[in-house]
Structure formats: structure tokens, C-alpha cells
Amino acid sequence: MSTSTSRKRGRSLHCQSASSADGLVERFAAWQRRHAWRHLSAVERVWAISDLHMEHEANFDFVSGLAGFERDALVVAGDVCTSLALLRSALKLLAERFRHVFYVVGNHELWHDAQSDGADSFEKLLACYEAATAAGAHAAPALLGSSSGGVAIVPLQSWYHFGFLG
């Protein structure tokens, strides 16, 4: 089985060959069908945050202490942590504090090493989406409020390569 790996700081983004990914592609397509556009209740404000790095106790304590956002939405734009269990816990905490939480996978979630969840980074990507929805967060597009005056939130997985930097 051929693999492709991109390394950064001792971890890697790891993917198996395209021929072994057919089952994963179908599982991802099935996840997308189950989580098509949704209409959700309106919110007062939409907040955005990224790079929570919940492995650090102070950051976990910060999130645990959040209050007063029950009528707001939050977009979590990646780099929450590397562990799926911690990702579920973090997003569950946020979902308990905000009316709606939207999650976009970051590169830290996809890092893969011997202790990682999933066979490779693509397997872990799907596992992150599943963990997010199990925790009460949204990883698919939604319309908040009415179709005539609502706000569309569209979590977009965007990839880049360090070679693009020049």
C-alpha cells in the first residue's frame, strides 16, 4: 500500500493511496447526505475563534468558564486539539454554552502519529466530523433564522501546502 506523508514538527499529515480510499470516500459522502443544509433558530451574535489548543489546561479552563452566550452562535475555526476524545469534550463544552456551534477541522486535528486515532489523516477527518456532530456541534452548512433575513454559516474545509508560500 503506498502512502503520502507531509511532516511538520514531528507529526505528519498522512494519507493512504487513492485505491484504498474508495470506502472512505463513500463514508464521507454518506455523512454529507445525512448532514445537508439545515434551518436553525436565529441568534443574536455570531462569534468566531480558532487555535483553542485544548491540550493546555489554561485553555480548557477558559472554555469551561465561558457563560452568557446562550443566544449566540460560535464558529470554531480549527486547531482545537489532536485527540478525538478531547475534541468531543471541547465541542460538547462549547455546545452547552452557545445556541449553535459550528466546527471547521484544523490541521492539528489531522496530525497523525503512532498514537493517533484513525488509519490516516483522511480517516481522522471523517472521525472529526462525526465527533463534532456527536458533541452537538455542526460541521455542515446551516441557515440561522429566516431565509429572507437569516445568516448562512458554511464551514469550509480549505487545504493548503507549505510549498504555496514560495
Number of C-alpha atoms within 10 A of each C-alpha: 7 9 11 11 14 12 11 10 5 8 16 19 19 20 20 17 11 12 9 13 14 11 10 14 15 11 14 19 12 11 15 14 10 10 15 12 15 13 15 16 14 18 18 10 10 17 12 12 13 14 14 18 19 21 14 10 9 11 15 17 11 11 16 14 10 13 11 8 19 14 15 17 24 22 21 25 19 19 20 27 24 22 21 21 12 16 22 21 17 21 25 19 18 25 21 18 22 21 19 24 26 25 27 23 23 22 18 18 24 29 24 25 16 8 7 17 20 17 14 21 23 20 20 23 20 19 18 26 21 18 21 26 20 13 20 18 26 26 27 21 17 21 18 20 15 13 10 6 10 16 16 17 19 17 18 13 13 8 7 8 7 8 6 6 6 4
